[in-house]
Amino acid sequence: MGAMIQAKTAQGRSGSVTLIAIGTAISVISLFVPWFSGRTTSSEVVVSPILERALSGPTVVVAGAMVGGFVLYVIRGNVGLLGCAAALLFNTTLLIWLFGASLAAWIPSGILPTNPVVSLEVGVSSALMGSLLTLVGICVILVEQTWGRRSASLSSWQFLVGVAVACGALYGRGIPIVRAEASGFEWSFAADAVPILGDLLGFIGLAVALLALAAGVLRWRLGAVLLMIASAAYLLLAGVVVISGSLLERAGRTLADQFGVSGVEVSSLLAASGLAAAAAVGGLVLAVACMCGTRPLSVATVPGPGPDPSLHDGGSTPTFDVAPGDPGEPTLPF
Amino acid sequence: METGTSIGLSIIAISCLLAGCLFGIVAAAVRPEDRLAKSVAFSWGFAFGPIGLGVVLFLKARASRSMTAPTDPF
């Protein structure tokens, strides 16, 4: 029985390695991709963190910590450094991603041209997605090592749907929802440029992405309930975006006036709302599947009385042989 | 100017990593020794900072509660 549990846990760990490797690769690659751009009527500046002189230092520090942390994890099995670097990248990109409309205030002066209209590029969403995948993989490993809970297989359709929903929710925010066209001029902006509605869409989209990954990997039942609520709210908000097309067009005209351009044709686009609706429906399906499915919980972590030598072997997964029901049984908090 | 900004932001990033390491050390110090491996506790604190430290403290509280729980003499 113990050997079977160890084999299952080792299988889960190899899946976590894949998840962490993919997340680390996306995170590091995203540092070379444009994060945001500043446009004026005469010029356009695209900023990639590692190529921008003012941002290259911290970017190299984070990238080095992530690569070093991944090597340390592969060699020693210690996920601390990688998790800290991923958390640092996640928090940074989260601030930029959520408050993208006021992004100009976050960027060091001198990078962007004077009085620009700033918009997020795909690099921010990629960094957010990569760091999120890395953190989820690390969380899975630590949960396995702490409670011995076996995570879902990464090839299961729940995991793939969870990743797809997270991608849709995160990348969908960068898709333009309103396009402004004039003679010799075309500009489109995404939801992050719309006050209140864009922020709300960002918060709920982030919740959907987090809960979808948690439900897809950990099959967390309470998370599935929360995912259902968040997905329903996200679907509702996608409908609001479609219905309030005229409002968004008006917002586009207001922004176009900042350029001093007259005779602007403003039209609302449905691609972003469609992607948000698809992600919301995927989240609902995943939530229902997780709530109806059996809970793949390996109740193998029941430590006996006294210290267990297997707990101090430097990162290996502890195994326990005491029957459930022992007063010292560590129960999962979720 | 740009070099100064880069150095300043680099120092902030390194400080964040060191702060995470400090959380890991604290988590490893306060872990319930018979429930959690030292490296796992350190990883909780290092990777997730105050959240990881909270997880370790939660485990310690559960462990100490189970140790002090009155046992049924019958």
Contacts between the chains, C-beta under 8 A, distances in Angstrom:
chain1	res1	chain2	res2	distance
A	53	B	2	4.6
A	53	B	3	7.2
A	53	B	6	6.5
A	54	B	2	4.2
A	54	B	5	4.4
A	54	B	6	5.3
A	54	B	9	7.7
A	55	B	6	6.9
A	55	B	9	6.9
A	56	B	6	6.0
A	57	B	6	3.6
A	57	B	7	6.0
A	57	B	9	6.0
A	57	B	10	3.8
A	58	B	6	7.1
A	58	B	9	4.0
A	58	B	10	5.0
A	58	B	12	7.0
A	58	B	13	4.3
A	60	B	10	7.7
A	61	B	10	5.3
A	61	B	13	4.4
A	61	B	14	6.0
A	61	B	17	7.7
A	62	B	13	5.9
A	65	B	17	5.9
A	77	B	39	7.6
A	78	B	39	5.9
A	78	B	42	7.5
A	78	B	43	6.0
A	79	B	43	5.0
A	79	B	47	5.9
A	80	B	20	7.5
A	80	B	21	7.6
A	80	B	24	5.4
A	80	B	42	5.8
A	80	B	43	4.3
A	80	B	45	7.6
A	80	B	46	3.0
A	80	B	47	5.4
A	81	B	17	7.6
A	81	B	46	6.7
A	82	B	47	7.4
A	83	B	20	7.9
A	83	B	43	6.8
A	83	B	46	6.3
A	83	B	47	2.3
A	83	B	48	6.5
A	84	B	16	7.5
A	84	B	17	5.6
A	84	B	20	3.6
A	84	B	21	7.3
A	84	B	46	5.3
A	84	B	47	5.8
A	84	B	49	7.6
A	85	B	17	6.9
A	86	B	47	7.7
A	87	B	20	7.2
A	87	B	47	6.6
A	87	B	48	6.7
A	87	B	49	6.8
A	88	B	13	6.5
A	88	B	16	5.1
A	88	B	17	6.9
A	88	B	20	7.8
A	108	B	2	7.3
A	108	B	5	4.8
A	110	B	1	6.5
A	110	B	2	6.4
A	135	B	47	7.7
A	138	B	43	7.8
A	138	B	47	5.4
A	139	B	48	7.8
A	142	B	40	6.5
A	142	B	43	6.0
A	142	B	44	5.8
A	142	B	47	7.1
A	142	B	52	7.9
A	145	B	37	7.1
A	145	B	40	4.7
A	145	B	43	8.0
A	146	B	36	6.4
A	146	B	40	6.0
A	146	B	44	7.5
A	146	B	55	7.5
A	146	B	59	7.2
A	303	B	34	6.8
A	303	B	35	6.1
A	305	B	34	8.0
A	306	B	34	6.2
A	307	B	33	6.2
A	307	B	34	4.5
A	308	B	34	6.8
A	311	B	34	7.5
A	311	B	35	7.5
A	311	B	36	6.7
A	311	B	37	4.3
A	312	B	37	5.7
A	312	B	38	6.3
A	313	B	37	7.2
A	314	B	37	7.6
A	314	B	39	5.3
A	315	B	37	7.2
A	315	B	39	4.6
A	315	B	40	7.2
A	315	B	43	7.9
A	318	B	37	6.5
A	327	B	66	4.8
A	327	B	69	6.1
A	328	B	35	7.7
A	328	B	63	7.0
A	328	B	66	4.7
A	328	B	67	7.8
A	330	B	35	6.2
A	330	B	59	6.5
A	330	B	62	6.4
A	330	B	63	7.8
A	331	B	62	7.7
A	333	B	58	6.8
